Amino acid sequence: MTYRVIQWVTGVVGRTALKHFIENPVIDLVGVYVTNPAKVGKDAGALVDLPDTGVMATDDVDAIVALDADCVMYAPLVSDVDTICRLLASGKNVASVGGPFSRRHYPDQFARIDAACVAGGASYHACGVHPGFSGDILPLTLTRLMNRIDRIVVTEFIDKIRNPMVYTEMMGFGRDPEALLAQPSRSPEAPNAFAQSMAVVAEGLGKTIERVTTRLEVATATRDIPYSLGVGLPDTGVVRQGTVGGQHYEWTAWADGNPLIVYHFYWSMGEHIQPRWDIDSRYQVVIEGDPGLEVRLTGLPDANGERPFLGLPWTGLLGATAVPAICDAPPRVLTQFDLGIVQPRGLVRPA
């Protein structure tokens, strides 16, 4: 059995999924939507350095919606619920890496998604690495190893010099520290986005989150730090000495009057910051209790012995590998609990 799939946009996340779809024998790629005019008309294979597929990239939304497809891997930088609903209503299942994830946090959006699922007889599933895996599926899976849980702490460490990405400028690196603390560059919606994962963990443990508290601290650059926005691209900016060179967000979910789930996000522009934070890029889960445990999730070392941050590629693969399960499920909004243990197809194949 094969699944007819459309890839919606081809940034880092989308290209990872696109490559997977082209190489996976159970996937039949039928369409690619792009927003970059330079990609329009190019073969999908050329977008990921693979042989031609005969599928040409297009920026024609109507043409994409008209395609006969089982699923759309929807991976824009910011999700648009109107577009998601249009795809669902056209009869296509949607795997959305940008959410929304939680009905509790976005009830109006999910009411529209529910209606679109009914109209098109299709399913919707929100997926990604965080939210979607490192902050919910992974710690919940690890709780099976616990006798008693006191606190779950999930931390994301990213060195944005060794792992450049477009979020660098969006996050406000290079701003005045006091100005950033007073008005963070990160969207006010960010705590809600990650609270969606916290809610999954709490629900899995039979608890209810009472409130989520936030804390932000910054580190300053100890010298001018040139940076790029992508691997292999030339330097495009400079974080000046004395400006924001590191950010640490802490979001804590409280249950029964105690801090039950804590998320830390450490983003640094390399090592030349004060205070000096851990810059070994990874996800880390620590569960305090009986017995305590710690798990680190990271890529294998590269030729230089450094471990790359694979958060964006993993986001693409978490959506791509779930496509068969999403297509096989009854049409509706599919949570992590609904999908259960996803059983990917087509992964074991010759290199």
Summary of the structure (lengths in Angstrom):
residues: 351
radius of gyration: 20.6
end to end distance: 21.1
largest distance: 58.0
contacts: 1159
relative contact order: 0.17
helix: 29%
strand: 28%
